Amino acid sequence: MKKKVNKKKEDNEALFIPAGLFVGMGLGFLYDQLVVGLFIGLGAGFLFFAIAKNFRKKK
């Protein structure tokens, strides 16, 4: 039986969002401002996600 091979390229840009949240959470704990850190991390994650998606090579 043949396996279907998924040739779709993995979109790793979406990992910027949780990474931003974790960095923001760490900085929020460090400076005792958890909510502010989470919002900054979430915003940065979405920003880097959009930038990476925009500069990805088009085929």
Sequence and secondary structure as in RCSB ss.txt:
>XXXX:A:sequence
MKKKVNKKKEDNEALFIPAGLFVGMGLGFLYDQLVVGLFIGLGAGFLFFAIAKNFRKKK
>XXXX:A:secstr
           GGGGHHHHHHHHHHHHHHHTT HHHHHHHHHHHHHHHHHHHHHHS   
